[in-house]
Structure formats: C-alpha cells, structure tokens
C-alpha cells in the first residue's frame, strides 16, 4: 500500500492511498500507525470509503491501523465487467486479499450495508483470519432471508427489484444531474450534503458496476452456517431497510460472543450520522478480542 496525501482531520491524519489486490487497484483511506492491528472498513451502497471518516479518526487515534477501502465497482481501477464479477465470493475474496496486501494474517472487519454482508461472508469463510466482526446495520444474510418471508421486511426492500433492472437504475442516478438519487437518499435519513457526495462519486465512475452487486444476488450459495468469531451488531431502530425481525434472528447465526446494540432514533446511515454514539463500543469490542497475541 502506498502512502498518499495527508488530509486534515481532528486528532489524526487520514491518508489517501491505493491497495493493489487480485490484479485490481482499489482507492482507500487509512489512519493510525502501520504497526497497529489492522481494521478493514467496508462501505455499502451507494457510498465509498469517505463514509468511514469518523471511524478512521477514532480508530486511528486509538492506535489501530484503520483502512477503509472503496470496493470493486466503485474504485476506477477495480471495475471488472459482467454481473458474475460481483458475486459475494468475489467480494469476500477481495477483503482477504486486502489483508494479504497489507501484511496482516489476522484482522478486524467492520462493514455497513452491503459492506456488512461482505463482512459476514468473510467472517464465516475465514474465521482463522478474522479477530472480530462488527456488523453495522446489516443482519446475517440467512437471518435476512428468513425475515424476507414476512411482508414487513419484503416491503422494506421493495426497492431492490428496481435496482436489479437493466439500465433503469442507471437512468435514475443520472436524472436531473443526480438530484433524484440525492433526494431518495435524503428521505432515508442521510444528510443531504453527504448524499450529494455519494451520488457525485458514483456518477463519476458510472453506477452500473455498483448496481451489479444487486444484480448478482442469487448467483452463489447463501451461507447459513453460524459465524464463529466475536461479533458486535449495531442497528438503528429507524433503519428503513433492515427491520427488527432480521436483526433479532441474527443471534442464531453467531456461535461466539455476540452483542447487539440498538440505537434509538438512529437511521440506516450509522457510520456517517451516529458514529460518535458507538465509537467507544467498537473500540471496547476490538480491545476485548485482540488480533495479535500478547507479547
């Protein structure tokens, strides 16, 4: 990983950098000492590593090597063609390759939204590599599948068939210079300026490959196996996408220390809007389950 320009931020410098993995080049932001335990931060749709700036600050200041990666379909150098390139197995293997490129045998993984689904998959497939999992908003995939049998969760995710359509969602992201997408995100609780940031970034690279994450759903085996790493699950009770049933069913899919934190009046966008409310809990989770054995 190369070190780029320094960006001013309270208490800690956030560095812009690039990770080369699996023949692709991923934009990333990092903070904290390179000798610290690695914490990989995975964003969701339609965001980038920028959503993790508050987390990078707190984690880096605490001595962790925090790295937020702009994932495939969002980084200009990581745009493989075709829906199959965005199957969960590919997204999962990217994360393991990030850790390899950064020289970490074991690491902590924190994921939000789609990044949370990837984090669950990584922890399930490679428990020997993952010291802790922090799932922000996102339930275990099998718990979500069970909840989708109920009308309430299906209604929450009624937007997904639209995002899976050919060409239509790309047009929506381009409509009125991105304003339609900005307004849609704002209605879900994301600050308008941050929604503008995210829509502009996605329109810059083109939304098609990010949308392929949705189009690839069903092109792989859904893991129903329990995760066997210490897990912190953070959920906002005003989350429009993930309901209480999927959240509470998730405990059945963790065969390790598990803690659910429910944030009152918090929306889906916890990394951007509510990180100060959970930063100490995340740091406690990481410290209780270190990636490196004591000297």
GURO-87815 format. One record per residue: z, y, x of N, C-alpha, C in turn; residue in three letters. Coordinates in steps of 0.05 Angstrom, whole numbers, plus 32768, in hexadecimal, padded with zeros to 4 digits. Last residue first. Layout:
N
ZYXZYXZYXALA/...
END
This chain:
295
81DE7F35803181DD7F2F804D81F67F1E8054UNK/81CB7F1B7FF081DD7F2B800181DC7F22801EUNK/81857F147FE181A07F087FE481B17F197FF6UNK/81617F3F7FB681677F367FD281837F2A7FD3UNK/81647F4D7F82814D7F3D7F8B81517F317FA7UNK/81A17F4A7F5C81907F547F72817A7F417F79UNK/81BA7F567F2681A97F3F7F2D81967F477F43UNK/81D67F857F2081E47F6C7F1A81D47F537F22UNK/81AF7FAB7F2A81C57FA67F3E81D47F8C7F39UNK/81907FA87EFC81847FA17F16819A7F9B7F2AUNK/81B67FB97ED581A87F9F7ED3819D7F967EEEUNK/81C17FED7EE781D67FD97EE781CB7FBC7EE5UNK/818F80057EDE819A80027EFA81B07FEE7EFBUNK/818D80017EA681797FF37EB781837FF07ED3UNK/81B880237E9981B880067E9081A47FF67EA1UNK/81A780547EAD81BF80477EB881C1802A7EB1UNK/8179805E7E8C8177805B7EA9818F804D7EB5UNK/817B80687E56817C804C7E5E817D80487E7CUNK/8176809D7E4B8189808E7E3B818E80727E46UNK/814C80AF7E6A816780B77E72817D80A77E63UNK/8120809C7E4E8129808E7E66814580967E6EUNK/810680AC7E1F812380A47E1D812D80977E37UNK/80D080B97E2580E180C97E1380FF80C47E16UNK/80B580967E4980AF80B37E4880C680C37E3BUNK/80CB80637E3E80C8806D7E5A80C4808B7E5BUNK/80C880617E0380E180637E1180DE806C7E2EUNK/80A780657DD380A080707DED80B980757DFEUNK/80B580557DA080A980427DB280A7804B7DCFUNK/80F380797D9580D880707D8D80CF805B7DA1UNK/8136807B7D808123807B7D968109806E7D8CUNK/816180787D5E814F808F7D5B813B80917D72UNK/818780517D8B8185805E7D70817380767D72UNK/8174801A7DAF817780377DB0817380437D94UNK/81917FDF7DC081837FED7DAB8189800B7DACUNK/818B7FAF7DF081967FCA7DEC81857FD77DD6UNK/819C7F6D7DFF818B7F7F7DEE81997F997DEAUNK/819E7F437E3581AC7F597E2881987F6A7E19UNK/81AA7F057E5381987F157E4281A97F2A7E34UNK/81A77ED37E8481B67EEA7E7981A27EFD7E6BUNK/817B7EA07E6981877EAE7E8081987EC57E74UNK/814D7E937E4881607E7F7E51816D7E897E6BUNK/812F7EB17E14813A7EB77E2E81507EA37E34UNK/81207EAB7DE0810C7EA57DF481167EAD7E10UNK/81447EBD7DBC81407EA17DBC812D7E987DD3UNK/81407EF47DC081577EE77DCD81537EC97DCFUNK/81177F027D9D81117F007DBA81287EF27DC8UNK/81267F0D7D6A811D7EF17D70811A7EED7D8EUNK/812F7F447D6B81467F327D6A813F7F157D70UNK/80F97F577D6E810D7F5E7D8281247F4A7D83UNK/80E37F447D4080D87F3B7D5980EC7F407D70UNK/81047F617D1B81037F447D1B80F97F397D36UNK/80FD7F997D2481167F8C7D2A81147F6E7D2CUNK/80BA7FA67D3F80D07FA77D2C80E87F987D35UNK/808F7FCE7D62809F7FB67D6380B77FB87D52UNK/807780007D5280677FE87D5880777FCE7D56UNK/8099802B7D4A808780247D358077800A7D39UNK/80DD802F7D5780C480267D6280B1801E7D4CUNK/810F803F7D4B80FA804D7D3E80DE80467D49UNK/813280247D6C8131801C7D50811D802B7D3FUNK/8119800C7DAA812080237D99811E801D7D7CUNK/81327FDF7DDA81217FE37DC2812C7FFB7DB3UNK/81347FB77E13813A7FD17E0881277FD77DF1UNK/814F7F827E34813B7F897E2081447FA37E12UNK/81567F627E7081607F797E6081497F817E4EUNK/81627F237E8C81517F347E7C81607F4A7E6DUNK/815D7EF47EC0816E7F087EB2815D7F1D7EA5UNK/812F7EBF7EB181387ED47EC3814A7EE77EB3UNK/81107E9B7E9281297E927EA081317EA67EB6UNK/80F57E9C7E5280F67EA87E6C81117EA27E79UNK/80DE7E627E2E80F17E777E3380EF7E827E4FUNK/809A7E5B7E1880B07E527E2880C47E697E2DUNK/806D7E687DFF80857E677DEE809D7E5F7DFEUNK/80337E8A7E0F804B7E7C7E1A80627E7F7E06UNK/7FF47E7F7DF7800D7E8E7DF280257E7E7DFCUNK/7FBB7E7B7E1E7FD17E6C7E117FEA7E7E7E0FUNK/7F827EA47E0E7F957E987E207FAB7E8A7E11UNK/7F6B7EC97DEC7F5B7EBC7E007F6D7EB07E16UNK/7F8C7EE67DCB7F827ECC7DC17F727EBD7DD5UNK/7F767F257DE17F8B7F167DD37F7F7EFD7DC7UNK/7F4D7F437DF47F517F297E027F677F197DF4UNK/7F4F7F727DD97F397F607DD27F3D7F457DDFUNK/7F7A7F8C7DF37F7D7F837DD77F677F6E7DD0UNK/7F627F947E247F7C7F867E237F817F7B7E07UNK/7F377FB47E197F327F977E1C7F4C7F877E1EUNK/7F497FE77E1B7F487FDA7E017F437FBC7E03UNK/7F407FEF7E517F5C7FEF7E477F5D7FE27E2CUNK/7F097FEF7E507F177FD97E5D7F347FD87E56UNK/7EFD801F7E317EF380047E2A7F037FEE7E36UNK/7F0880547E3C7F1D80447E2F7F1680267E2CUNK/7EFE80777E787EF280697E627F0580547E56UNK/7F1780967E9D7F0C807D7EA77EFC806E7E91UNK/7F2280C27E7B7F1680C77E967F0980AD7EA1UNK/7F3C80AE7E507F2180B77E4C7F1380BC7E67UNK/7F6E80A57E687F5E808F7E5F7F4180967E5AUNK/7F7F80D97E737F7C80C67E897F6A80AE7E81UNK/7F8080EF7E407F6E80FB7E547F6980E77E6AUNK/7FA980D17E297F8E80CF7E1E7F7A80DA7E32UNK/7FD580E17E497FCC80C57E487FB080C27E3EUNK/7FD981197E3F7FD7810E7E5B7FCB80F27E5AUNK/7FE181197E087FC981257E147FC4811B7E30UNK/801381017E067FFC80F47DF97FE280FF7E04UNK/803081287E20802D810E7E2D801680FE7E20UNK/802C81517DFA802281557E15801E813B7E24UNK/804681387DCD8029813F7DCC801E81437DE8UNK/806F81007DD4806C811C7DD8804E81237DDAUNK/806C80CB7DA6806780D47DC1806280F27DC1UNK/807080BB7D70808880C57D7E808480CD7D9BUNK/804380AF7D54805580997D5A806E80A17D6AUNK/802780DF7D52803480D57D39804780BE7D3EUNK/801280E07D85802880F27D7F803680EA7D65UNK/7FE880BB7D807FFF80B57D91801780C67D8AUNK/7FC780D87D5D7FD180BE7D557FE980B67D66UNK/7FBB81057D7B7FCB81087D637FD680ED7D5AUNK/7F9D80ED7DA47FB580FC7DAA7FC780FE7D92UNK/7F7180D97D887F8480C77D957F9E80D57D9CUNK/7F5A810A7D787F6280F67D647F7680E37D70UNK/7F4E81247DA87F63812E7D977F6C811A7D82UNK/7F2381167DC87F3C81077DCB7F52810F7DB8UNK/7EFA81377DB57F04813B7DD07F1F812C7DD5UNK/7EEF81217D837EFB813C7D857F0881407DA1UNK/7EF180DF7D9A7EEE80F17D847EFD810B7D88UNK/7EFB80B97DC07EEA80D07DC87EE880E67DB2UNK/7F1880947DA67F2580A17DBD7F1580B97DC6UNK/7EF380837D817F0B80917D787F1880A07D8EUNK/7ECF80687DA17EC680807D937EDE80907D8AUNK/7EEE803D7DB07EE5804F7DC57EDC806A7DB8UNK/7EF680237D7F7F0C80317D8A7F0480447DA1UNK/7EBD80107D777ECB80237D647EE280317D72UNK/7EAC7FEA7D9F7EA380067D9F7EB380197D8EUNK/7EC47FB27D7C7EB27FBC7D907EAB7FD97D8AUNK/7F0B7FAE7D6D7EF07FB17D657EDE7FBA7D7CUNK/7F3F7FB17D7C7F307F9A7D867F127F9C7D7EUNK/7F557FDC7D617F527FDE7D7E7F417FC77D8AUNK/7F587FC57D2E7F467FDC7D337F407FDF7D51UNK/7F807F9E7D347F647F967D2F7F507FAD7D33UNK/7FAD7FC37D3E7FA27FB27D537F867FA87D4DUNK/7FC47FDC7D137FB17FEB7D237FA27FDA7D37UNK/7FEC7FBD7CFF7FD27FBD7CF17FBC7FCC7D00UNK/801F7FB57D0F800A7FB17D237FEE7FB07D16UNK/803F7FBD7CE380437FCE7CFA802C7FCC7D0EUNK/802E7F937CC280277FAE7CBB802A7FC17CD3UNK/80457F687CDD80277F697CDC801F7F867CD4UNK/807B7F727CD480707F757CEF80527F767CEFUNK/807B7F6A7C9B80847F837CA780797F877CC3UNK/80697F367C9080587F4D7C8980617F667C97UNK/806E7F037CC1807B7F137CAC806B7F2D7CA8UNK/80577EEF7CEC80547EDF7CD380607EED7CBBUNK/80687F0D7D15804E7F157D0980487F047CF0UNK/80947EF37D2A80987F0A7D18807F7F127D09UNK/807A7ECE7D4A80897EC57D33808D7EDB7D1FUNK/80647EF07D7180537EDF7D6180617ED57D48UNK/80937F067D8780817F177D78806E7F077D66UNK/80A67ED87DA180B67EE47D8B80A57EF77D7AUNK/807E7ED27DC680817EBE7DB280927EC87D9BUNK/80857F007DE6806C7EFC7DD8806F7EE87DC1UNK/80C17F267DE080B37F0F7DEB809B7F097DDAUNK/80B67F6D7DD180C37F537DCE80B47F3D7DDDUNK/80B87FAC7DF080A87F947DEA80B87F7B7DE7UNK/80DC7FD67DFF80CF7FD57DE580C47FBA7DDDUNK/80DC7FBE7E3D80E17FD77E2F80CF7FD77E16UNK/80FB7F8E7E6180E67F917E4D80ED7FA97E3CUNK/81087F7D7E9F81107F927E8C80F97F967E7AUNK/811C7F467EC681087F517EB381157F667EA2UNK/812B7F377F0A81337F407EEF811A7F487EE0UNK/810F7F197F31812D7F1B7F3281387F237F17UNK/80DB7EEE7F3680E57F057F2681037F047F26UNK/80CB7EC07F5080C47ED97F5C80D27EF17F4FUNK/80DB7E967F3180E57E967F4D80DE7EB07F5BUNK/80BF7E9C7F0280DC7EA47F0380E77EA57F1FUNK/80877EA37EF080907EA37F0C80AD7EAC7F0EUNK/807D7EA27EB9806D7E927ECB80787E8F7EE7UNK/80A27EC67EA280A17EAA7E9980927E987EACUNK/80997EF57EBE80B37EE87EC080B27ECB7EB7UNK/80647EFE7EAC806A7EFB7EC980857EEC7ECCUNK/806B7F057E75805A7EEF7E7F80607EE97E9DUNK/808B7F327E7280957F197E6780857F017E73UNK/80667F567E8980807F517E97808C7F377E8DUNK/803F7F587E6180387F4E7E7C80527F467E8BUNK/805D7F707E3980527F557E35804B7F487E4FUNK/80677FA17E52807D7F8F7E4C80747F737E47UNK/80357FB77E5380417FB07E6C80597F9E7E69UNK/802F7FC17E1D801F7FAC7E29802B7FA47E44UNK/80717FD97E1E805A7FD57E0D80497FBE7E19UNK/80877FD77E6280887FE47E48806E7FDF7E38UNK/80AF7FB67E9480967FBA7E85809A7FC67E6AUNK/80C47FA77ED380CB7FB77EBB80B07FBD7EADUNK/80DD7F797F0180C67F827EF280D07F907ED8UNK/80F17F707F4580F87F767F2980DF7F7F7F1AUNK/80E17F3A7F7280E07F567F6980EB7F577F4DUNK/80D57F157FAE80E17F177F9480E37F357F8CUNK/80B27F207FD880B47F057FCE80C07F047FB2UNK/808A7F567FE680A37F4E7FD880A17F317FCEUNK/805E7F727FFA806F7F63800C80897F598000UNK/80397F8A7FDC804F7F9B7FE480647F8C7FF5UNK/80187F607FD0800D7F767FE080237F897FEBUNK/803B7F427FB080317F387FC980277F4E7FDBUNK/803F7F657F8480577F5E7F93804F7F537FAFUNK/800A7F637F7280167F7C7F7A802E7F777F8CUNK/80057F2D7F647FF67F377F7B80007F527F85UNK/80257F2C7F37802D7F1C7F4E801F7F257F67UNK/80037F4D7F18801E7F567F1F80297F467F37UNK/7FD47F2F7F127FD37F497F207FEF7F517F29UNK/7FE57F057EF37FE07F007F0F7FDD7F1A7F1FUNK/7FE97F207EC180017F147ECE7FFC7F107EECUNK/7FB47F2B7EB77FC77F417EB97FE07F387EC7UNK/7F9F7EF77EB47F957F0A7EC87FA97F207ECDUNK/7FBB7EE37E887FBD7ED57EA27FB47EE77EB9UNK/7FAA7F037E5E7FC57F067E687FC87EF97E84UNK/7F677F1E7E6A7F7A7F0A7E5F7F957F0D7E6CUNK/7F417F3E7E7D7F5A7F4B7E747F6C7F387E65UNK/7F127F247E877F207F2F7E9F7F3B7F3C7E98UNK/7EFD7F1A7E567F0D7F057E637F1C7F0F7E7BUNK/7EDD7F487E4B7EF77F447E3E7F097F307E4CUNK/7EBD7F6B7E807EC07F547E6E7EDC7F517E64UNK/7EC77F817EC47EB87F817EAB7EBE7F687E9AUNK/7EFE7FA37EE47EEC7F8C7EE17EDF7F8B7EC5UNK/7F147FD37EFE7F067FD37EE47EF47FBB7EE2UNK/7F337FF17F277F3A7FD77F1C7F2F7FD57F00UNK/7F2B80247F377F23800F7F4A7F297FF37F40UNK/7F4180437F0D7F2480447F127F1A802D7F24UNK/7F7080247EE37F6A802E7EFD7F4C802E7F03UNK/7F6A800A7EB27F7480267EB27F6F80337ECDUNK/7F5B7FD77EBB7F507FE47EA37F5880017EA1UNK/7F997FC57ED87F7C7FC17ED67F727FCB7EBAUNK/7FCB7FFB7EDB7FC17FE07EDC7FA37FDE7ED8UNK/7FEF80207F067FDB80247EF17FC9800B7EF1UNK/803180117F168015800C7F1B800580127F02UNK/806980297F36805C80277F1C803D80267F20UNK/809D80147F5C808080187F5D807580147F41UNK/80D680207F8180CB80207F6680AD80267F68UNK/810380087FA580E7800E7FAA80D8800B7F90UNK/814380257F9B812F80117F968114801B7F9EUNK/8168804E7F9F8163803E7FB7814F80277FB3UNK/816F80727F778184805D7F7A817E804A7F91UNK/8141808F7F78815A809C7F81817080887F85UNK/811F80697F62811C80717F7E8135807E7F89UNK/813380697F2D813380517F3D813180577F5BUNK/812B809E7F1C814680927F1C8147807A7F2EUNK/80F280A57F25810780B87F30812280AA7F32UNK/80DB807D7F0780D7807E7F2480EC808F7F31UNK/80EA808D7ED480F580757EDF80F280747EFDUNK/80CB80BD7ECD80E880BE7ECC80F580A57ED8UNK/809580A57ED580A180B97EE780BF80BB7EE5UNK/807980817EB6809180777EC3809E808C7ED5UNK/804980957EA4805F80937E908079808B7E9DUNK/802680907ECF803380AA7ECA804A80A87EB6UNK/800C80607ECD802580627EDD8034807B7ED8UNK/7FF580687E897FF180627EA5800C80627EB3UNK/7FE480547E457FF080647E597FE8805C7E75UNK/7FDD80477E0D7FC7804C7E1F7FCF805D7E37UNK/7FFA800A7E237FE280187E197FEB80317E09UNK/802A800A7E5A801C7FFE7E438004800F7E3BUNK/803D7FFB7E9F8039800C7E88802B7FFD7E71UNK/806E7FE07EC880547FDB7EBB80527FEB7EA1UNK/808B7FE27F07808B7FEE7EEC806F7FED7EE0UNK/80B17FBC7F3380967FC27F2980987FCB7F0CUNK/80DB7FC77F6680DB7FC77F4980BF7FCF7F40UNK/80F47FAA7FA180DD7FB27F9280E27FB17F74UNK/812B7FC47FC581207FAF7FB581097FBA7FA3UNK/81197FEE7FFE81287FE87FE6811B7FD07FD7UNK/80F97FFE8027810C7FE8802D811B7FDF8014UNK/80DF802A801680CF8011801780E17FF9801DUNK/810680527FE881008048800380F1802E8003UNK/80E580787FB280FA80697FBF80F2805D7FDAUNK/80A9806D7F8D80C0807E7F9580D4806C7FA2UNK/806380717F7A807B80647F85809080787F8CUNK/802B80627F52803F80767F5A805780677F65UNK/7FE7804D7F59800380487F54801380617F5CUNK/7FA7802E7F4C7FB880467F507FD580407F4AUNK/7F8B7FF67F6A7F9C80007F547FAA801A7F5CUNK/7F527FD37F767F637FE87F807F717FF67F69UNK/7F457F8C7F817F457FA47F717F577FB97F7DUNK/7F4C7F5C7F997F327F687F9C7F2F7F827F8CUNK/7F827F517F927F6E7F407F847F527F4D7F84UNK/7F957F927FA17F9E7F787F9A7F877F6A7F8BUNK/7FAD7FCC7FBD7F967FBB7FBC7F9F7F9E7FB7UNK/7FC880067FA47FCE7FEA7FAA7FB47FDB7FA8UNK/7FD580497FB67FC180357FAD7FCB801A7FB5UNK/7FFB80847FA17FF2806F7FB47FDE805D7FA7UNK/802880BA7FA0800F80AF7F958003809C7FAAUNK/806E80BC7F9C805680BA7FAD803F80AE7F9DUNK/80A280E67F8F809180D27F83807680D37F92UNK/80E280F27FAB80C580F77FAD80B680E07FA0UNK/811C81077F87810D80F27F9680F080F97F95UNK/813581357F6F814581217F7E8134810D7F8FUNK/810081467F44811C81497F4B812781317F5AUNK/80C181497F6680D1813F7F5080EE81417F57UNK/808181527F81809C815D7F7D80A881527F64UNK/805F81207FA2806081307F8A807D81397F86UNK/803881147FDC805381157FD0805281287FB8UNK/7FFE80EA7FE3800B81047FE2802681027FD4UNK/800780A67FFA7FF780BE7FF4800780D77FF3UNK/8008806B80208017808280158005809A8011UNK/7FEE802B800D7FED8043801C7FFD8059800FUNK/80007FE88011800080008000800080198012UNK/
END
